[in-house]
Structures are given as structure tokens and as C-alpha cells.
Amino acid sequence: MTEQGAQHADAGLPESFARVLGDYDWRLSPNNVWKAERVLLEAPHRAIASSDARIDRLRRKYIAFRQAHGGKKPLYYKDRATWSELPEEFGNFQV
């Protein structure tokens, strides 16, 4: 795997993505990333496997949590306790 391939694989993208983009580092670019967008839009897609029963179960769990906690949204993220703190410049974001 090339260095660019490893860089894009780290981002969860296929080696073909790296071949098309070459050394174009779109992840931290302050510029327009239309090239990366086009590659992703043109890439073959596949449906996400799921079931109506699973969706119904998750929806019931979500609604039950909100009702039990005064409308607060649940935070069901695996290993959330191991996450780093948000950098200070992002901590006081206001809309």
C-alpha cells in the first residue's frame, strides 16, 4: 500500500480513493474539496443491512429514554469514556 493509500485507509476509505486523489490531502484542507466529493459520489455504493424490527427497537429505546430524562437526548456511543476532550476552540460553539 502506498503512503497515500495508508493515509486514506486510515480515514476508512478504499485504496482506489488514494489512487484517484494521489497526494491530495483533503482531510485538513482549508480549500474546496470538490475532488474528494466527486470521487465519493461516483464510488459504488451498497445498501446498509438492517431490519425494520431493529429500527423499531432502537426507536422505542430512544423514545423511552427521552421520556424518562425530561426530553434530553441519549448519548449511546461505544467507549465514550475513552474519548479525548474537545479542543477549547470548539468547546464554546454557539449557533
C-alpha positions as CSV (number, residue, x, y, z in Angstrom):
1,M,0.0,0.0,0.0
2,T,1.3,3.4,-0.9
3,E,1.8,6.2,1.7
4,Q,-1.3,8.0,0.3
5,G,-3.2,4.7,0.3
6,A,-2.4,4.2,4.0
7,Q,-3.4,7.8,4.7
8,H,-6.8,7.3,3.1
9,A,-7.2,3.8,4.5
10,D,-6.8,5.4,8.0
11,A,-9.7,7.6,7.1
12,G,-11.7,4.4,6.3
13,L,-11.5,4.8,2.5
14,P,-10.5,2.3,-0.1
15,E,-7.1,2.2,-1.9
16,S,-8.9,3.2,-5.1
17,F,-9.7,6.5,-3.4
18,A,-5.9,7.1,-2.9
19,R,-5.1,6.2,-6.5
20,V,-7.5,8.8,-7.8
21,L,-6.6,11.5,-5.3
22,G,-2.9,10.9,-5.2
23,D,-1.2,13.2,-2.6
24,Y,-4.2,15.5,-2.4
25,D,-4.8,15.7,1.4
26,W,-8.5,16.7,1.5
27,R,-8.9,16.0,5.3
28,L,-7.4,19.2,6.6
29,S,-7.7,21.3,3.5
30,P,-8.9,24.9,4.1
31,N,-9.9,24.9,0.4
32,N,-12.7,23.5,-1.6
33,V,-12.6,19.6,-1.5
34,W,-14.8,19.1,-4.6
35,K,-12.3,16.5,-6.0
36,A,-12.8,14.2,-2.9
37,E,-16.6,14.9,-3.0
38,R,-16.8,13.8,-6.7
39,V,-14.8,10.6,-6.0
40,L,-17.1,9.7,-3.2
41,L,-20.2,10.4,-5.1
42,E,-19.1,8.3,-8.1
43,A,-17.9,5.4,-6.0
44,P,-20.0,2.2,-6.0
45,H,-22.5,2.2,-3.1
46,R,-24.2,-0.6,-1.3
47,A,-27.3,-0.6,0.9
48,I,-26.8,-0.8,4.7
49,A,-28.1,-4.1,6.0
50,S,-30.7,-3.5,8.7
51,S,-34.2,-4.7,9.6
52,D,-37.4,-2.9,10.4
53,A,-37.5,-4.8,13.7
54,R,-34.1,-3.4,14.7
55,I,-35.1,0.2,13.7
56,D,-38.4,-0.2,15.7
57,R,-36.5,-1.4,18.8
58,L,-34.0,1.4,18.6
59,R,-36.7,4.0,18.1
60,R,-38.6,2.6,21.2
61,K,-35.4,2.8,23.3
62,Y,-34.8,6.4,22.1
63,I,-38.4,7.5,23.0
64,A,-38.3,5.7,26.4
65,F,-35.0,7.5,27.3
66,R,-36.3,10.9,26.3
67,Q,-39.5,10.4,28.3
68,A,-37.6,9.2,31.4
69,H,-35.0,12.0,31.2
70,G,-37.1,15.1,30.6
71,G,-36.6,15.2,26.9
72,K,-32.8,15.0,26.9
73,K,-31.2,13.2,24.0
74,P,-29.3,9.9,24.8
75,L,-25.6,9.6,24.1
76,Y,-25.1,5.9,23.1
77,Y,-21.5,6.0,21.9
78,K,-19.3,2.9,22.4
79,D,-16.2,3.6,24.5
80,R,-17.2,7.3,25.0
81,A,-15.3,7.3,28.3
82,T,-12.1,6.9,26.4
83,W,-12.6,9.9,24.1
84,S,-10.4,13.0,24.4
85,E,-11.8,16.3,25.5
86,L,-12.9,18.7,22.7
87,P,-10.3,21.3,22.0
88,E,-11.1,24.6,23.7
89,E,-11.6,26.5,20.4
90,F,-14.6,24.1,19.7
91,G,-15.9,24.0,23.3
92,N,-17.9,27.2,23.2
93,F,-19.5,26.9,19.9
94,Q,-22.8,28.8,19.7
95,V,-25.4,29.0,17.0
